[in-house]
Amino acid sequence: MITEAKNLLLLGGSSDQVFAIKTAKAMGLYVIVVDGNPDSPGFSMADKYAVVSTRDLPALKAFVDGLIFPIHGVAVMGSDISQYVSALAEYLSVPCIPLRAAEIATNKLLMKQCFANNGIAIPWFSAVNSFEHLCQLVVERGFPLVLKPVDRSGARGVFLLKKGADLDVLYQSSLEESFSGQLIIEEYLEGPQISTETLFYQGKGHTVGFVDRNYEMLDVFAPYILENGGWQPSRLSQQQRSDIEQLIDDVAKALDIESGVIKGDIVFTPSGPKVIEVATRLSGGDFSESLVPLGLGVNYVQTALEIALDIEPNFDALIPKQNQFVANRYFFPEEGKLTAIHGIEKVRSHDFVKKLEFFVNVGEIVRPICSHADRAGVFIVVADSFEELEMRIAWVYKTILFEVC
């Protein structure tokens, strides 16, 4: 509960940040939004906004210096820029995770090195210094392996290396996606993948988000590694969940995080859970906005904002109020010019469909699917069982038809 006026600065005003803006407004906060895109949808919801790149720290500092009121907290949702959040928060002397932790969490090589030094369960990994070095590592380790940039998100430049892969093409493609020109290779882990969201306050963690990830289309999109949504509740056992929560606690200690958010990507292997990577920010997309609220009846984004504002969080508000079966899935039509989408009104007429959105409009070009940014749309359905959930997912896919030429 907000007892006095608080001013919150959100870095980003894209669709990924809209839910955070709405939550902050519902909390009675004065919301300031910055984004480099002058057409950001979040601007219309903010109390104050400015066109400032969220990756331009000098410009961000100049912006806050020009304000006539104080900033009480800085936050981000869905954008992998937690190092800029921490740097700006430290400049403003407001709560944040340590800047070094944010820098580690936004560099996959530094992250793996930190975890290895602290005994965190992770896959084998190595920096890739050149194409020749990549070939050497493949010979030494064998397939399958995963190649990725150290500093990108959304599956950009991430490739599954298997027998017959064109290593030269994939190396160059991954390199082109990297901001820094640095790549990492790691062991491909077999087992169910889980996304987690844990809120820490004064050293104690509360894992609210716990969603199984869906990689059913690996063979379709190979060599790209693309997720096709997820579902809640998880099919993992309570003991497996407890093991993952302990692993996230260990990650927090390794990063020296007492208060803040840790978003985890975990694989539960035959030898136990291992960390693929983590982010020190709120998830974007449907995880924070839909899967957890629809599934459990709680809004943990509010709790995360309380922590960012140094307001003692009400963790009782995170006790699940329900256990609804819910899933999100994406559309991947053939590439070409989109001429029509059929079945929209029929799908939207059902109350079990909680979201149906398209990222490509009729008349636009459907691009080849190379990363999560290339998805053509998304839908969310709820049900009373996994079996019903799967039937409803299949029905939406059968009913929504894309025409391309």
Phi, psi and omega in degrees: 000126179280121182259347177212161183298131178233141181250120183248130176257119177255127177271105180118135179230023180281183179300331179293337182260354186300318181296322177296320179296314179299318179296315180298319179295320179295335178280355181085019181277153169271117191252122176251129183238134174237144179198147179284346180267115182294344180258021181301129182296335181289341182299321184291343181263345186280156172284328177210142179217163178207147177275096180219132178297134180285355177251008180254089185298315177302319180291323178295318178296318179297323179296311182292330177295333182273356180282149180262010179222159182281155171258127182261347180192151178234138182213165175214152176221124172082355180241133187277066184228033185297338177294327178284327175298311182294318181297318180288321179296319176298320178300324181270354183059046175242165186301145177190164171286158179303140181303321180297322178297319179294321178295320178295317185288346178253015174223108188298331178286312177301322180298309181297322179295317178299314182293320178299318181292340182250014174072021178281137180291118182217164173287160170302144181210165174200147168294152176248112187270340181191173177296320179297322178295320177301312180300321179296316180295322179296319178296319183289319187264328185080169180272162355274153177223165178239128178250135181204156170291153180281347193225031176234161178231179178069024179066018178289124178074015181262126184228141173269118181267118179230172180305132181093355181294143175276092187299323182296313181296315183291323176299312181295321181294319178293320180297322181295334181276345185279132175296320187263350184077023182242134181241159176227146174238144181211163177297139173277124184263130174274141177136165179297141179255143185228138170258132179236157174221115184241130177259126178251139175216117180053042173089353181253130182259145176231106180275106183264312180274128180208093190233134175285136180265148186250112178242042184290346186250026180302316182292327181293318186260001180309138011271005177289146177251101186238134178273140175245068175077200182195185179211159181220134008280164178291151176274355179289156179284167178297323179293319178297320178297317179299321178297320179291318179297323177295322179297318178294322175300319179294323177298316180300318179295319180297326180269357181061043179260119176264320181222136181143195184245138170235118176263121185248139169247112191236144170245130176266098184275170176302338179259011178115178183287144176226148182272123169282306176193168175226163172228145181260062182197171174286146175291151171260202180060220187264353186299298182287327188277326190231307187301312181285312178301316180290323182284317187249346180077026180230154176241094183278352174297323176300317179296319179297322178291324175301316180297319180295336181262005182061037173259129181301120186286150176265091184288344174297333180291347181265359176293124183305135179261351180197174175220071183279139173281125184214144179215149170241145178220160184242161178258136179228072180290167176295152180286153181140187180279125180282119182256337180192154171233120183257149173093004186299308183294324179298317180292316183292343181286348181264131184287347176281350175269110185265347179200138173212107182227150179237140182260354178235130180265155176303132183100345179267171183265128172279118184278162172300147182275104181241342180203177179296337179291346183265002177299147184266351181171178184211151170219155179230132178232153175239160181199179180258358179199164176297321181298315178294322179300313181296322178294320180290324175299312180298323180295318179297314180299323180288329186273323179277117182239130179260133172254123178230154178223000000 
